[in-house]
Amino acid sequence: MINRLRELRTARGWSQGELAGRLGVSRQTVNAIETEKYDPSLPLAFTIAGLFTLAIEDIFRPNGSGAAPVAARPADRGFVD
C-alpha cells in the first residue's frame, strides 16, 4: 500500500517517535508503515486518518497488488434498462 504518512508527519514537524506516541504504537511501526514494509490494520488506519483529520483514502492507496479498484459507472447515455 502506498501512503503519504512521512509527508504528513514531516509537515507537522513530528519525529517518528512523536507520531508513534500519538498513535500508541512503536517508532518501528511508524517506520515500517512509512517505508511501505507494513500495512496498518484498519483500526490503526482510522486512527492515523483521525489524527491528520483526513479520510483514509487521502493517506493510503493500493499499489496495484490488492483488489482491483471499483470501476466508475459509465455516464448515462439515455438508454433504458
CYANA upper distance limits for C-alpha pairs under 8 A (distance plus 0.5 A):
  1 MET  CA     36 GLU  CA      6.95
  1 MET  CA     39 ASP  CA      6.91
  1 MET  CA     60 PHE  CA      7.10
  1 MET  CA     61 ARG  CA      6.29
  1 MET  CA     62 PRO  CA      5.21
  1 MET  CA     63 ASN  CA      5.59
  2 ILE  CA     36 GLU  CA      7.05
  2 ILE  CA     60 PHE  CA      6.30
  2 ILE  CA     61 ARG  CA      5.86
  2 ILE  CA     62 PRO  CA      6.53
  2 ILE  CA     63 ASN  CA      6.15
  3 ASN  CA     33 ILE  CA      8.45
  3 ASN  CA     34 GLU  CA      7.49
  3 ASN  CA     36 GLU  CA      7.97
  3 ASN  CA     59 ILE  CA      5.88
  3 ASN  CA     60 PHE  CA      4.94
  3 ASN  CA     61 ARG  CA      6.87
  4 ARG  CA      8 LEU  CA      6.69
  4 ARG  CA     34 GLU  CA      8.08
  4 ARG  CA     59 ILE  CA      5.71
  4 ARG  CA     60 PHE  CA      7.28
  5 LEU  CA      9 ARG  CA      6.46
  5 LEU  CA     33 ILE  CA      8.16
  5 LEU  CA     34 GLU  CA      6.29
  5 LEU  CA     59 ILE  CA      7.14
  6 ARG  CA     10 THR  CA      6.53
  6 ARG  CA     34 GLU  CA      6.16
  7 GLU  CA     11 ALA  CA      6.62
  8 LEU  CA     12 ARG  CA      7.08
  8 LEU  CA     52 PHE  CA      8.15
  9 ARG  CA     13 GLY  CA      6.96
  9 ARG  CA     14 TRP  CA      6.05
  9 ARG  CA     15 SER  CA      7.76
  9 ARG  CA     16 GLN  CA      8.16
  9 ARG  CA     19 LEU  CA      7.62
 10 THR  CA     14 TRP  CA      6.26
 10 THR  CA     15 SER  CA      7.77
 14 TRP  CA     18 GLU  CA      6.17
 14 TRP  CA     19 LEU  CA      6.73
 15 SER  CA     19 LEU  CA      6.84
 16 GLN  CA     20 ALA  CA      6.52
 16 GLN  CA     27 ARG  CA      6.10
 16 GLN  CA     30 VAL  CA      6.71
 16 GLN  CA     31 ASN  CA      7.38
 17 GLY  CA     21 GLY  CA      6.69
 17 GLY  CA     26 SER  CA      7.87
 17 GLY  CA     27 ARG  CA      5.41
 18 GLU  CA     22 ARG  CA      6.90
 19 LEU  CA     23 LEU  CA      6.72
 19 LEU  CA     27 ARG  CA      8.24
 19 LEU  CA     30 VAL  CA      7.95
 20 ALA  CA     24 GLY  CA      6.33
 20 ALA  CA     25 VAL  CA      5.50
 20 ALA  CA     26 SER  CA      5.91
 20 ALA  CA     27 ARG  CA      5.69
 20 ALA  CA     29 THR  CA      8.09
 20 ALA  CA     30 VAL  CA      6.62
 21 GLY  CA     25 VAL  CA      6.90
 21 GLY  CA     26 SER  CA      7.84
 21 GLY  CA     27 ARG  CA      8.45
 23 LEU  CA     44 LEU  CA      8.31
 23 LEU  CA     47 THR  CA      7.44
 23 LEU  CA     48 ILE  CA      7.53
 25 VAL  CA     29 THR  CA      6.90
 25 VAL  CA     30 VAL  CA      7.95
 26 SER  CA     30 VAL  CA      7.21
 27 ARG  CA     31 ASN  CA      6.72
 28 GLN  CA     32 ALA  CA      6.56
 29 THR  CA     33 ILE  CA      6.70
 29 THR  CA     38 TYR  CA      8.22
 30 VAL  CA     34 GLU  CA      6.63
 31 ASN  CA     35 THR  CA      6.60
 32 ALA  CA     36 GLU  CA      6.54
 32 ALA  CA     37 LYS  CA      5.50
 32 ALA  CA     38 TYR  CA      5.75
 33 ILE  CA     37 LYS  CA      6.53
 33 ILE  CA     38 TYR  CA      5.46
 33 ILE  CA     39 ASP  CA      6.45
 33 ILE  CA     40 PRO  CA      7.26
 40 PRO  CA     44 LEU  CA      6.28
 40 PRO  CA     45 ALA  CA      6.28
 41 SER  CA     45 ALA  CA      6.60
 42 LEU  CA     46 PHE  CA      6.70
 43 PRO  CA     47 THR  CA      6.76
 44 LEU  CA     48 ILE  CA      6.63
 45 ALA  CA     49 ALA  CA      6.62
 45 ALA  CA     56 ILE  CA      7.06
 46 PHE  CA     50 GLY  CA      6.53
 46 PHE  CA     56 ILE  CA      7.01
 47 THR  CA     51 LEU  CA      6.63
 48 ILE  CA     52 PHE  CA      6.95
 48 ILE  CA     56 ILE  CA      8.45
 49 ALA  CA     53 THR  CA      6.25
 49 ALA  CA     54 LEU  CA      5.52
 49 ALA  CA     55 ALA  CA      6.17
 49 ALA  CA     56 ILE  CA      5.82
 49 ALA  CA     59 ILE  CA      7.61
 50 GLY  CA     54 LEU  CA      6.86
 50 GLY  CA     55 ALA  CA      8.21
 54 LEU  CA     58 ASP  CA      6.65
 54 LEU  CA     59 ILE  CA      7.83
 55 ALA  CA     59 ILE  CA      7.54
 56 ILE  CA     60 PHE  CA      6.43
 57 GLU  CA     61 ARG  CA      6.60
 62 PRO  CA     66 GLY  CA      6.84
 64 GLY  CA     68 ALA  CA      7.85
